[in-house]
C-alpha cells in the first residue's frame, strides 16, 4: 500500500532510534501485506508478522507492546495526516478538523483495505480501545479545547455545554462518512457545516426570536 | 420479551385479517424466543421458526415474503412506537422525532436482545436493506417533509438544503445513541439539541454577525 510507504510511521508507542525507521516501516508494511492478502485481523500473530517482515519477534516487541498498538500505527499510517490548524479563528480551525474527517471518509470509500480495517477494528474490542485512546480521544480533546477557546474569545455562546457543541459539529460529518457510506461528501461541505451550525437554522430576518421553550 | 407482547405487530407487509393477529404474534414471539436462546440470525430458518411457533411454513409465507420482512417486523415490535407529532410547530415536531431516537437509544442499551439484533442486522445486507426501506427511509422522508413545511412557514432558513439540515439534527443524536454507546442521553436532550441547532452557536449578543466565508 503506497500510503503506508509515503509517510513515516507516527506511532507514539514506537521507541525506535532514527536509523531504525526502515525496520519499523518494514514491519508496518508486513501487516499491510498480510491484510491485503485477506488474512483476518484475528489471525495476524506477531510470529506471522515477524516472519513476513523478515525480523525477529523481539524486534517487534521492542517497538510495540503488542498487536493492538502495532495495528493502530498501521491504521494511522494509512489515514490522512492530522489537520494543520490555521489558527486564524475558531471557525477556521473547526473547518480544518471537519475537513480531516471528510477526507478520511473519502479515503475509506476508495481504499478497500482501510474500509476492511475499520470494520475489523470495530469488532475487536481491544484494538478499538487502543485506537480510541491514541486517535479518537486526543482528537476529541483538541476539538473541545478549540471550542473552549472560542467561548473565551466570544466567538461561541457561553451558555451551551462544549461537549454538546462538539457533537453538533462532529455528529453530522460522522453520519455522512461512517454511518451512511453512500452519502454526499462534496467539496465545501466542511465550511457549510461549520457555518450553518454557528449561524443556526432560523431565518436571518428574525435572528433573536427565541424558541417556545426558552 | 414483554415488548413484543404488549403491542400489536405493526408489519406493513402482514396481510392477516384481525382474527389472525394471534397467529402473527405467535410467529414473532417464536423469533424472539430463538434469538433469546442465542440462535444467530443466519441460522434462523423459516422451518425452524414455524416449528417453534407451532404453525406451518405456509402460514408464515402467507404473511411475510421472507425471513427479512419477518425479522424487520420483529425489530419494529421491540422498538419504541412511532412518535406522535404534536403539530403545534415545526420545532415541537422535531423535538418529538429526536425524542423517539433518544428513547430507542436508551431501550437498546437496556435490552440485550435489541442490542444484539441491531448488531446482527447491520452485518446482514439483505435484512439491513429491508429495515432501511421500511423504517429508516420513511422516517427520513417524514423529517424532511417537516423541515420543508418549516421553510414554507418561515420557521427555517430558505437558503440551506433540507437534507443538510436534517443531518445537522439527526447526526448528533445518532452519534450519541448508535456510535457512542456510553454517551449521556439525559432527559431534555432532544429539546436542547433542536433549540441549539435552530438558534446556532454564536453568542446571542451578536446574532447577525456573518461568518468570514459568507
Interface residues (C-beta under 8 A of the other chain):
Chain A: X89 X91 X92 X154 X155 X156 X157 X158 X160 X164 X165 X167 X168 X170 X171 X172 X173 X174 X175 X176 X178 X179 X183 X191 X192 X193 X194 X195 X196 X197 X198 X199 X200 X201 X202 X203 X204 X207 X208 X210 X211 X212 X213 X214
Chain B: X89 X91 X92 X154 X155 X156 X157 X158 X160 X164 X165 X167 X168 X170 X171 X172 X173 X174 X175 X176 X178 X179 X183 X191 X192 X193 X194 X195 X196 X197 X198 X199 X200 X201 X202 X203 X204 X207 X208 X210 X211 X212 X213 X214
